[in-house]
Amino acid sequence: MKANIEIQNIYKNENREYYSIHIIPKNVTIEILWTQAQKFLSKSQIKRIKIGQKFYVKDIDKIPSFTVNSWLPIFPGFYETHFQYDNEEMDIEHINEIRQEKGLRDIEFEDLEYDYRDYENQVSLYCCDYIEKELKEHGFIESILFQELCSPQYYNYSTDSINCQYQLTESNKQKIRSFVHGNLEKFLEYLKNKYTGCDGYIPYFSNDFQQWLTWIEQDQYTLDEIFEHRHKFGSLLQFIISTLNDSDNDYYANDDSDDISSINMYYYVCEDNSPECPITNYDRLVDEKDDEYGLTDEQRDIVDKDEKRLEMYKEIKGYYPKGFENGEMPIDYIKNVA
């Protein structure tokens, strides 16, 4: 099917470029990665992309026209799982080795300033990539867009959850329908085991398949309600991935940290891609001036800014000003700041 599309917005999220595309004949707007645009736009069209630009597309069926906002299946959260960052001791050892070479005292954990949220967002993106590869390979979805990581205030009864948007074509929806129909007994068993309460666990959703499938007649049903439901769609995808991996204990575990699918995800995310947890004060911890002159963070900021001005002066004039001929801050100057 041929049609026109319009680029309504271009933006970046977590260093990835996205296009907001309006499919004119269907009156649908979707968000896609620039890499996905290569499937239906030519190289010359991609080079000319800008907000307000309209393009003629030969095969509009390659553009996903159905979206579902839901949660990412299999991901067990960070708290007390193998996704939790636990390399602090190695970081301390590494920094102390550098400091010892400079004759500085050893630091402790309290001296480190971690940006754990940055690490968690990196992991969330890789988890979305992993699930996208798993589901797309079998034709169940077209793509997944990471939206946000939600963390509870307390971890007594819930854990971290990744919110994302699934993009599907009509072919993807039909593939999901066929999979559920071919594995209906397993799906009903999954609902029963996943949503049956027990000591310490009260499910929010019914385990009665009658409330999950939309029945037309006695032997005919649709998945329309699931396709439009934020929680149920994510749960359906968890069933699909668990079945594909033949991981029966995925059905029973409310804590997914030890199931096969989650472990496979972990190896892809943490072993193959190795996200890092930034130490925001790393440069200061390995900079001997902090200990040598006893500067506070505020005083160190002043010196850092003046050092940058010094380099700019050298770049413009071709030489350093009087008193700073070697390009370094004199000891008297630093002591005055301190």
matplotlib code that plots the C-alpha trace (Angstrom):
import matplotlib.pyplot as plt

x = [0.0, 1.4, 0.9, 2.3, 3.8, 4.9, 7.8, 6.2, 9.1, 12.7, 14.1, 16.7, 16.2, 19.2, 21.4, 19.1, 17.4, 13.7, 11.2, 7.6, 5.9, 2.3, 0.8, -1.6, -4.2, -4.4, -4.4, -1.9, 1.2, 4.0, 7.5, 10.3, 14.1, 16.0, 17.3, 13.7, 13.1, 15.6, 13.1, 10.7, 12.6, 15.4, 18.8, 18.1, 14.9, 16.6, 19.2, 16.4, 14.5, 13.4, 10.3, 7.3, 8.9, 6.5, 7.6, 5.9, 6.3, 5.8, 5.2, 3.3, 2.7, 6.3, 5.5, 4.1, 0.6, -0.4, 1.2, 0.7, 2.1, 3.0, 5.8, 8.8, 8.4, 11.0, 13.0, 13.2, 14.2, 17.4, 16.9, 18.7, 18.9, 21.8, 21.1, 22.0, 25.3, 27.8, 31.3, 31.9, 34.8, 36.5, 36.0, 37.5, 40.5, 41.1, 41.0, 43.1, 45.8, 46.0, 46.0, 48.7, 51.0, 50.6, 51.1, 47.5, 45.4, 43.0, 39.3, 36.3, 32.8, 31.4, 33.8, 32.3, 29.5, 27.7, 25.1, 23.1, 20.2, 22.4, 23.5, 19.9, 18.8, 21.6, 20.5, 16.8, 17.7, 19.7, 16.9, 14.5, 16.9, 17.1, 13.3, 12.9, 15.4, 13.6, 10.1, 11.0, 12.9, 9.6, 7.4, 5.5, 6.5, 8.2, 10.0, 10.2, 10.8, 12.1, 10.0, 11.0, 12.2, 9.8, 11.1, 9.0, 9.6, 9.8, 10.6, 8.4, 5.7, 6.9, 10.1, 11.5, 9.5, 10.5, 7.8, 8.0, 6.0, 5.5, 5.0, 3.2, 2.0, -1.3, 0.9, 2.5, -1.0, -2.1, 1.1, 0.3, -3.3, -2.1, 0.5, -2.1, -4.6, -1.9, -0.9, -4.3, -4.0, -0.6, -1.8, -4.8, -2.3, -0.1, -2.9, -3.9, -0.4, 0.6, -2.6, -3.6, -3.1, -1.0, 0.5, 2.2, 0.9, -2.4, -2.7, -4.3, -5.8, -8.0, -6.7, -10.0, -9.3, -12.9, -11.7, -8.7, -10.2, -13.1, -15.5, -17.7, -19.3, -18.6, -15.6, -14.6, -12.6, -10.4, -7.5, -8.8, -8.9, -5.4, -4.1, -5.5, -4.6, -1.4, -0.7, -2.3, -0.3, 3.0, 1.9, 0.9, 4.4, 5.9, 4.0, 5.2, 8.8, 8.6, 7.0, 9.6, 12.4, 10.5, 11.0, 8.2, 9.3, 8.7, 5.0, 5.2, 7.8, 6.6, 10.3, 11.7, 15.4, 16.3, 14.2, 15.9, 14.7, 15.9, 19.3, 19.6, 18.7, 21.3, 24.1, 23.1, 22.9, 25.7, 28.2, 27.9, 27.3, 28.8, 27.0, 29.1, 28.0, 29.5, 31.4, 30.7, 33.6, 36.1, 38.4, 38.6, 39.3, 42.4, 43.5, 46.2, 45.5, 42.4, 44.5, 47.7, 45.9, 42.8, 40.4, 36.6, 34.5, 33.5, 37.1, 38.1, 35.4, 36.9, 40.4, 39.1, 37.3, 40.4, 42.6, 40.2, 40.5, 44.3, 44.2, 41.8, 44.3, 47.1, 45.1, 44.2, 47.5, 49.9, 51.5, 50.6, 50.2, 52.8, 53.1, 51.6, 54.4, 54.4, 50.6, 49.9, 48.3, 51.0, 50.9, 50.3, 47.3, 45.8, 46.4, 44.7, 41.6, 41.7]
y = [0.0, 3.4, 6.5, 9.8, 10.4, 13.5, 14.0, 15.8, 15.8, 14.7, 14.2, 12.3, 10.1, 8.3, 9.3, 7.6, 9.6, 9.2, 10.4, 11.2, 10.1, 10.8, 8.2, 10.5, 8.0, 6.1, 9.3, 7.5, 9.0, 6.7, 7.2, 5.2, 5.0, 6.4, 2.9, 1.7, 4.5, 2.9, 0.1, 2.3, 5.5, 5.7, 7.0, 10.3, 10.7, 10.1, 12.7, 15.2, 14.4, 17.5, 18.5, 19.2, 17.2, 14.9, 11.7, 9.3, 5.7, 2.8, 0.1, 1.6, -1.9, -1.9, 1.0, -0.2, 1.4, -0.1, 0.8, -0.5, 1.1, -1.6, -3.0, -5.1, -8.9, -11.1, -8.2, -8.9, -5.4, -4.4, -4.9, -8.0, -9.5, -10.1, -6.8, -4.8, -3.0, -4.7, -3.7, -1.1, -3.0, -3.3, 0.4, 1.3, -1.0, 0.6, 4.1, 3.3, 1.9, 5.2, 7.2, 5.0, 5.7, 9.4, 8.9, 9.7, 8.1, 5.2, 6.1, 4.2, 3.6, 6.7, 8.8, 7.5, 9.4, 7.0, 7.8, 4.6, 6.0, 6.4, 2.7, 1.6, 3.4, 1.9, -1.6, -0.8, 0.1, -3.1, -5.1, -3.5, -4.4, -8.0, -8.5, -6.7, -9.2, -12.2, -11.2, -9.6, -12.7, -14.7, -12.0, -10.9, -7.2, -4.6, -2.7, -1.6, 2.0, 2.5, 5.1, 5.1, 3.1, 3.1, 2.2, 1.8, 3.8, 0.6, -2.9, -4.9, -5.7, -4.5, -4.0, -1.9, -2.0, -0.9, 1.0, 0.8, 1.2, -1.8, -1.2, -3.8, -4.3, -6.2, -9.1, -9.0, -9.0, -12.0, -13.9, -13.3, -14.5, -17.7, -18.4, -18.0, -20.2, -22.9, -22.8, -22.1, -24.7, -23.5, -19.9, -20.8, -22.7, -19.7, -17.4, -19.8, -20.0, -16.4, -14.9, -17.2, -15.7, -17.3, -16.3, -12.9, -12.5, -11.0, -10.6, -7.5, -9.4, -12.4, -15.9, -16.6, -16.8, -15.6, -12.1, -12.1, -13.4, -11.6, -14.4, -14.0, -17.4, -20.6, -21.6, -18.2, -15.4, -12.4, -10.8, -7.3, -6.4, -7.7, -5.6, -2.5, -3.3, -1.9, -4.8, -7.7, -7.1, -7.3, -10.4, -12.0, -11.3, -12.8, -16.0, -16.0, -15.6, -18.2, -20.6, -19.9, -20.6, -23.7, -22.3, -23.8, -22.1, -18.7, -19.5, -20.0, -17.5, -14.1, -13.4, -13.8, -13.3, -17.0, -18.1, -19.1, -16.1, -13.6, -15.2, -15.1, -11.5, -10.9, -12.4, -10.2, -7.0, -7.3, -9.7, -8.8, -5.1, -4.3, -1.1, 1.0, 2.9, 6.4, 7.7, 11.4, 12.5, 10.1, 12.8, 14.4, 11.2, 10.5, 14.2, 14.7, 18.4, 17.6, 16.0, 18.1, 21.4, 20.3, 22.0, 21.7, 20.7, 24.4, 25.6, 22.8, 24.1, 27.6, 26.3, 24.0, 27.0, 29.2, 26.4, 26.3, 30.1, 29.7, 27.2, 29.5, 32.4, 30.3, 29.2, 32.8, 34.6, 31.7, 32.0, 31.8, 35.1, 36.3, 34.1, 31.1, 30.5, 26.7, 26.4, 25.4, 27.2, 28.5, 27.1, 30.5, 31.0, 27.7, 28.3, 31.7, 30.0, 27.4]
z = [0.0, -1.0, 1.1, 2.4, 5.8, 7.7, 10.1, 13.1, 15.5, 15.9, 19.4, 21.4, 24.4, 26.2, 23.2, 20.7, 17.9, 17.4, 14.7, 15.4, 12.1, 11.1, 8.7, 6.8, 5.4, 8.7, 10.8, 13.2, 14.8, 15.9, 17.5, 15.9, 16.0, 13.0, 12.3, 11.8, 9.3, 7.0, 6.3, 4.4, 3.5, 1.0, 1.8, 0.0, 2.0, 5.3, 4.5, 3.9, 7.1, 9.1, 11.0, 8.7, 5.8, 3.9, 2.1, -0.3, 0.9, -1.4, 1.2, 4.2, 5.6, 6.8, 9.2, 12.5, 13.0, 16.3, 19.7, 23.2, 26.3, 28.8, 30.9, 30.0, 30.8, 32.4, 34.0, 37.7, 38.9, 40.6, 44.3, 45.4, 41.9, 39.5, 37.9, 41.0, 40.7, 43.0, 41.8, 44.5, 46.1, 42.7, 42.1, 45.5, 44.9, 41.5, 42.8, 45.8, 43.6, 41.7, 45.0, 46.6, 43.6, 44.4, 48.2, 49.0, 51.7, 50.9, 50.3, 51.6, 50.2, 51.7, 49.6, 46.3, 44.6, 42.3, 39.7, 40.1, 38.1, 35.0, 35.3, 35.8, 32.7, 30.7, 31.9, 31.1, 27.5, 27.0, 28.5, 26.0, 23.2, 24.4, 24.6, 21.2, 19.6, 21.2, 20.1, 16.7, 15.7, 15.9, 14.3, 17.5, 17.5, 15.3, 17.9, 21.6, 22.8, 26.3, 28.2, 31.8, 34.8, 37.7, 41.2, 44.3, 47.5, 49.4, 48.1, 50.5, 48.0, 44.6, 42.6, 39.7, 36.5, 33.0, 31.1, 27.3, 24.2, 21.8, 18.1, 16.1, 12.5, 11.8, 10.9, 14.4, 16.0, 13.9, 14.9, 18.6, 18.1, 16.4, 19.1, 21.9, 20.0, 19.5, 23.1, 24.8, 27.4, 28.5, 28.5, 30.8, 33.1, 33.1, 34.2, 36.9, 38.4, 37.9, 39.3, 42.1, 45.5, 48.3, 51.6, 51.1, 47.6, 46.6, 42.8, 41.3, 38.3, 38.0, 37.1, 35.3, 31.5, 30.9, 32.0, 29.8, 26.5, 24.8, 23.9, 20.8, 21.0, 23.0, 21.0, 19.5, 21.2, 20.5, 22.2, 21.8, 25.5, 26.0, 23.1, 24.7, 28.4, 29.9, 32.3, 30.4, 27.2, 29.1, 30.9, 27.6, 26.2, 29.3, 28.6, 25.0, 25.9, 28.7, 26.3, 23.5, 26.1, 27.4, 30.9, 33.0, 36.2, 34.6, 35.0, 38.7, 39.9, 41.1, 41.7, 38.2, 39.2, 38.8, 35.8, 32.5, 30.5, 33.0, 33.2, 29.4, 29.6, 32.3, 30.2, 27.2, 29.2, 31.8, 30.1, 26.5, 26.8, 30.3, 31.4, 33.8, 36.9, 36.7, 39.7, 39.5, 41.7, 40.1, 38.8, 42.2, 43.9, 41.8, 41.8, 44.4, 44.7, 46.9, 49.6, 49.1, 49.6, 51.5, 49.1, 49.6, 46.5, 46.2, 46.3, 43.8, 41.4, 41.5, 40.8, 38.0, 36.3, 36.6, 35.1, 32.1, 31.7, 31.8, 28.9, 26.9, 27.5, 26.1, 23.1, 22.2, 23.1, 22.4, 25.8, 29.5, 31.5, 33.9, 37.1, 35.3, 32.8, 33.3, 32.8, 36.4, 39.3, 41.7, 45.2, 46.7, 44.5, 45.5, 49.2, 48.9, 47.4, 50.2]

ax = plt.figure().add_subplot(projection="3d")
ax.plot(x, y, z, "-o")
ax.set_aspect("equal")
plt.show()
